Amino acid sequence: MAKAPRRGPYICGIDAALDVVSGKWKGLILWELDTHGVRRFAELRRGLPGVSEKMLTQHLREMEEDGLVRRVVHAEVPPRVEYSLTDQGRTLNQALVPLGAWGTERMRRETEATGPEPVTESVATAEAVAAT
């Protein structure tokens, strides 16, 4: 059963922001589109290992409804659909940079406490983007 969108009333700004980015893949979709600009569905799916087609479709639709993602359908055979960030999506992604830095610091502390874990290419690239 699909979760009905909350559209407020919100308790605070963080509540409103988290309503828009809630979901395991939305932050990574924002990052992928910010890093690569325009992406087709299959490119997004390859860039997000582990995401199912159903979840990616669902998150992209929600993000489009929330004004974060632009979906452009080109009248071609076969149809070509491209996704990109809107200005609001880019602004949200910039707002998430400090959160990413906090997460990177948390991973560093945990690594010091427990020993290193293998870092995937996506994580390494995300950390490099957050560091800029």
MODELLER restraints for C-alpha pairs under 7 A, 6 or more apart:
rsr = mdl.restraints
at = mdl.atoms
rsr.add(forms.Gaussian(group=physical.xy_distance, feature=features.Distance(at['CA:6:A'], at['CA:19:A']), mean=7.00, stdev=0.5))
rsr.add(forms.Gaussian(group=physical.xy_distance, feature=features.Distance(at['CA:10:A'], at['CA:16:A']), mean=5.82, stdev=0.5))
rsr.add(forms.Gaussian(group=physical.xy_distance, feature=features.Distance(at['CA:20:A'], at['CA:66:A']), mean=6.98, stdev=0.5))
rsr.add(forms.Gaussian(group=physical.xy_distance, feature=features.Distance(at['CA:21:A'], at['CA:27:A']), mean=6.36, stdev=0.5))
rsr.add(forms.Gaussian(group=physical.xy_distance, feature=features.Distance(at['CA:26:A'], at['CA:59:A']), mean=6.39, stdev=0.5))
rsr.add(forms.Gaussian(group=physical.xy_distance, feature=features.Distance(at['CA:30:A'], at['CA:93:A']), mean=6.22, stdev=0.5))
rsr.add(forms.Gaussian(group=physical.xy_distance, feature=features.Distance(at['CA:31:A'], at['CA:93:A']), mean=6.93, stdev=0.5))
rsr.add(forms.Gaussian(group=physical.xy_distance, feature=features.Distance(at['CA:33:A'], at['CA:39:A']), mean=6.69, stdev=0.5))
rsr.add(forms.Gaussian(group=physical.xy_distance, feature=features.Distance(at['CA:33:A'], at['CA:84:A']), mean=5.86, stdev=0.5))
rsr.add(forms.Gaussian(group=physical.xy_distance, feature=features.Distance(at['CA:33:A'], at['CA:85:A']), mean=6.25, stdev=0.5))
rsr.add(forms.Gaussian(group=physical.xy_distance, feature=features.Distance(at['CA:34:A'], at['CA:85:A']), mean=6.83, stdev=0.5))
rsr.add(forms.Gaussian(group=physical.xy_distance, feature=features.Distance(at['CA:34:A'], at['CA:90:A']), mean=6.87, stdev=0.5))
rsr.add(forms.Gaussian(group=physical.xy_distance, feature=features.Distance(at['CA:37:A'], at['CA:84:A']), mean=5.88, stdev=0.5))
rsr.add(forms.Gaussian(group=physical.xy_distance, feature=features.Distance(at['CA:38:A'], at['CA:82:A']), mean=6.27, stdev=0.5))
rsr.add(forms.Gaussian(group=physical.xy_distance, feature=features.Distance(at['CA:38:A'], at['CA:83:A']), mean=5.58, stdev=0.5))
rsr.add(forms.Gaussian(group=physical.xy_distance, feature=features.Distance(at['CA:38:A'], at['CA:84:A']), mean=4.73, stdev=0.5))
rsr.add(forms.Gaussian(group=physical.xy_distance, feature=features.Distance(at['CA:39:A'], at['CA:82:A']), mean=5.52, stdev=0.5))
rsr.add(forms.Gaussian(group=physical.xy_distance, feature=features.Distance(at['CA:39:A'], at['CA:83:A']), mean=5.30, stdev=0.5))
rsr.add(forms.Gaussian(group=physical.xy_distance, feature=features.Distance(at['CA:39:A'], at['CA:84:A']), mean=6.53, stdev=0.5))
rsr.add(forms.Gaussian(group=physical.xy_distance, feature=features.Distance(at['CA:40:A'], at['CA:81:A']), mean=5.97, stdev=0.5))
rsr.add(forms.Gaussian(group=physical.xy_distance, feature=features.Distance(at['CA:40:A'], at['CA:82:A']), mean=4.58, stdev=0.5))
rsr.add(forms.Gaussian(group=physical.xy_distance, feature=features.Distance(at['CA:40:A'], at['CA:83:A']), mean=6.07, stdev=0.5))
rsr.add(forms.Gaussian(group=physical.xy_distance, feature=features.Distance(at['CA:41:A'], at['CA:82:A']), mean=6.96, stdev=0.5))
rsr.add(forms.Gaussian(group=physical.xy_distance, feature=features.Distance(at['CA:45:A'], at['CA:51:A']), mean=6.70, stdev=0.5))
rsr.add(forms.Gaussian(group=physical.xy_distance, feature=features.Distance(at['CA:63:A'], at['CA:69:A']), mean=5.54, stdev=0.5))
rsr.add(forms.Gaussian(group=physical.xy_distance, feature=features.Distance(at['CA:64:A'], at['CA:70:A']), mean=6.04, stdev=0.5))
rsr.add(forms.Gaussian(group=physical.xy_distance, feature=features.Distance(at['CA:67:A'], at['CA:86:A']), mean=6.88, stdev=0.5))
rsr.add(forms.Gaussian(group=physical.xy_distance, feature=features.Distance(at['CA:67:A'], at['CA:88:A']), mean=6.69, stdev=0.5))
rsr.add(forms.Gaussian(group=physical.xy_distance, feature=features.Distance(at['CA:68:A'], at['CA:85:A']), mean=5.92, stdev=0.5))
rsr.add(forms.Gaussian(group=physical.xy_distance, feature=features.Distance(at['CA:68:A'], at['CA:86:A']), mean=5.37, stdev=0.5))
rsr.add(forms.Gaussian(group=physical.xy_distance, feature=features.Distance(at['CA:68:A'], at['CA:88:A']), mean=5.54, stdev=0.5))
rsr.add(forms.Gaussian(group=physical.xy_distance, feature=features.Distance(at['CA:68:A'], at['CA:89:A']), mean=4.01, stdev=0.5))
rsr.add(forms.Gaussian(group=physical.xy_distance, feature=features.Distance(at['CA:69:A'], at['CA:83:A']), mean=6.57, stdev=0.5))
rsr.add(forms.Gaussian(group=physical.xy_distance, feature=features.Distance(at['CA:69:A'], at['CA:84:A']), mean=5.66, stdev=0.5))
rsr.add(forms.Gaussian(group=physical.xy_distance, feature=features.Distance(at['CA:69:A'], at['CA:85:A']), mean=4.58, stdev=0.5))
rsr.add(forms.Gaussian(group=physical.xy_distance, feature=features.Distance(at['CA:69:A'], at['CA:86:A']), mean=5.42, stdev=0.5))
rsr.add(forms.Gaussian(group=physical.xy_distance, feature=features.Distance(at['CA:69:A'], at['CA:89:A']), mean=6.33, stdev=0.5))
rsr.add(forms.Gaussian(group=physical.xy_distance, feature=features.Distance(at['CA:70:A'], at['CA:83:A']), mean=5.58, stdev=0.5))
rsr.add(forms.Gaussian(group=physical.xy_distance, feature=features.Distance(at['CA:70:A'], at['CA:84:A']), mean=5.26, stdev=0.5))
rsr.add(forms.Gaussian(group=physical.xy_distance, feature=features.Distance(at['CA:70:A'], at['CA:85:A']), mean=5.89, stdev=0.5))
rsr.add(forms.Gaussian(group=physical.xy_distance, feature=features.Distance(at['CA:70:A'], at['CA:86:A']), mean=5.88, stdev=0.5))
rsr.add(forms.Gaussian(group=physical.xy_distance, feature=features.Distance(at['CA:71:A'], at['CA:81:A']), mean=6.83, stdev=0.5))
rsr.add(forms.Gaussian(group=physical.xy_distance, feature=features.Distance(at['CA:71:A'], at['CA:82:A']), mean=5.80, stdev=0.5))
rsr.add(forms.Gaussian(group=physical.xy_distance, feature=features.Distance(at['CA:71:A'], at['CA:83:A']), mean=4.75, stdev=0.5))
rsr.add(forms.Gaussian(group=physical.xy_distance, feature=features.Distance(at['CA:71:A'], at['CA:84:A']), mean=6.84, stdev=0.5))
rsr.add(forms.Gaussian(group=physical.xy_distance, feature=features.Distance(at['CA:72:A'], at['CA:81:A']), mean=5.59, stdev=0.5))
rsr.add(forms.Gaussian(group=physical.xy_distance, feature=features.Distance(at['CA:72:A'], at['CA:82:A']), mean=5.22, stdev=0.5))
rsr.add(forms.Gaussian(group=physical.xy_distance, feature=features.Distance(at['CA:72:A'], at['CA:83:A']), mean=6.46, stdev=0.5))
rsr.add(forms.Gaussian(group=physical.xy_distance, feature=features.Distance(at['CA:73:A'], at['CA:79:A']), mean=6.98, stdev=0.5))
rsr.add(forms.Gaussian(group=physical.xy_distance, feature=features.Distance(at['CA:73:A'], at['CA:80:A']), mean=5.88, stdev=0.5))
rsr.add(forms.Gaussian(group=physical.xy_distance, feature=features.Distance(at['CA:73:A'], at['CA:81:A']), mean=4.45, stdev=0.5))
rsr.add(forms.Gaussian(group=physical.xy_distance, feature=features.Distance(at['CA:73:A'], at['CA:82:A']), mean=6.56, stdev=0.5))
rsr.add(forms.Gaussian(group=physical.xy_distance, feature=features.Distance(at['CA:74:A'], at['CA:80:A']), mean=5.21, stdev=0.5))
rsr.add(forms.Gaussian(group=physical.xy_distance, feature=features.Distance(at['CA:74:A'], at['CA:81:A']), mean=6.17, stdev=0.5))
rsr.add(forms.Gaussian(group=physical.xy_distance, feature=features.Distance(at['CA:97:A'], at['CA:130:A']), mean=5.70, stdev=0.5))
rsr.add(forms.Gaussian(group=physical.xy_distance, feature=features.Distance(at['CA:100:A'], at['CA:130:A']), mean=6.35, stdev=0.5))
rsr.add(forms.Gaussian(group=physical.xy_distance, feature=features.Distance(at['CA:101:A'], at['CA:130:A']), mean=6.31, stdev=0.5))
rsr.add(forms.Gaussian(group=physical.xy_distance, feature=features.Distance(at['CA:104:A'], at['CA:127:A']), mean=6.96, stdev=0.5))
